[in-house]
Amino acid sequence: MKKEFVQFRCSIYEKKLLRVKAKKSGLSISEYCRRAAFEERIIERFTKEQIEMYKMLAKYELNFKRIGNMFRKRNPRLANEVDQLANEIRKHLLGFKK
């Protein structure tokens, strides 16, 4: 239970910056400052555009995997190149989670 009240001074610019960063992470300013002070992980929330890009990349990765599987017997070299591309997209998708 949080009972204590703490104040600190900052400039108007710093306060606006704290407000923007807190809003992006979905936290209140006080919770954002608390997490920053204790070096806890602060995760920025995705915008709708970022979510759409993530979904599109996931769809591309799946499609390239399917294309690679389709050409596996006919043209193994092409299948390997397509698989490499799909793996590269997968690495970018996993980067979103961090």
C-alpha positions in Angstrom: 0.0 0.0 0.0 1.4 3.4 -1.0 1.0 6.0 1.6 4.1 8.3 1.3 4.2 11.3 -0.9 7.4 12.4 -2.7 7.9 15.5 -4.8 10.8 16.5 -7.0 11.5 19.6 -9.1 11.9 19.5 -12.8 11.6 21.9 -15.7 8.4 22.2 -17.7 10.1 20.4 -20.6 11.1 17.5 -18.4 7.6 17.2 -17.0 6.1 17.1 -20.5 8.7 14.5 -21.5 7.9 12.4 -18.5 4.2 12.7 -19.3 4.8 11.6 -22.9 7.0 8.6 -22.0 4.6 7.5 -19.3 1.6 7.7 -21.7 3.5 5.7 -24.3 4.2 3.0 -21.7 0.6 3.0 -20.4 1.7 4.1 -16.9 1.0 7.1 -14.7 3.8 9.6 -14.3 4.3 8.5 -10.7 4.5 4.8 -11.6 6.8 5.6 -14.5 9.2 7.5 -12.2 9.0 4.8 -9.6 10.0 2.1 -12.1 12.8 4.3 -13.6 14.2 5.0 -10.1 14.3 1.3 -9.2 15.6 0.4 -12.7 12.6 -1.9 -13.4 11.7 -2.7 -17.0 9.5 -0.1 -18.7 7.8 -1.4 -21.8 6.5 1.0 -24.4 3.1 -0.1 -25.8 2.7 -0.6 -29.5 0.7 1.8 -31.6 -2.0 0.6 -33.9 0.4 1.1 -36.9 3.1 -1.0 -35.2 0.6 -3.8 -34.4 -0.5 -3.8 -38.1 3.2 -4.0 -39.2 3.8 -6.9 -36.8 0.8 -8.8 -38.2 1.9 -8.1 -41.8 5.4 -9.3 -41.1 4.0 -12.5 -39.4 1.9 -13.1 -42.5 4.9 -12.6 -44.8 7.0 -15.0 -42.7 4.4 -17.7 -42.9 3.9 -17.2 -46.7 7.7 -17.4 -47.4 7.9 -20.6 -45.3 5.1 -22.1 -47.4 6.8 -21.0 -50.7 10.0 -22.6 -49.5 8.3 -25.8 -48.7 6.5 -25.8 -52.1 9.8 -25.5 -54.0 11.9 -27.8 -51.8 11.9 -30.8 -54.2 11.9 -28.8 -57.5 14.5 -26.2 -56.8 16.3 -26.7 -53.4 18.6 -23.6 -53.9 15.5 -21.3 -54.3 13.9 -23.0 -51.3 17.0 -22.3 -49.2 17.0 -18.7 -50.1 13.3 -18.3 -49.4 13.9 -20.0 -46.0 16.7 -17.6 -45.2 14.4 -14.7 -45.9 11.7 -16.2 -43.7 14.2 -16.7 -40.9 15.4 -13.1 -41.2 11.8 -11.9 -40.9 11.4 -14.2 -37.9 14.4 -12.6 -36.2 12.8 -9.2 -36.6 9.5 -10.5 -35.2 11.3 -11.8 -32.2 13.0 -8.4 -31.8 9.6 -6.9 -31.1 9.2 -9.0 -28.0 12.3 -7.6 -26.3 
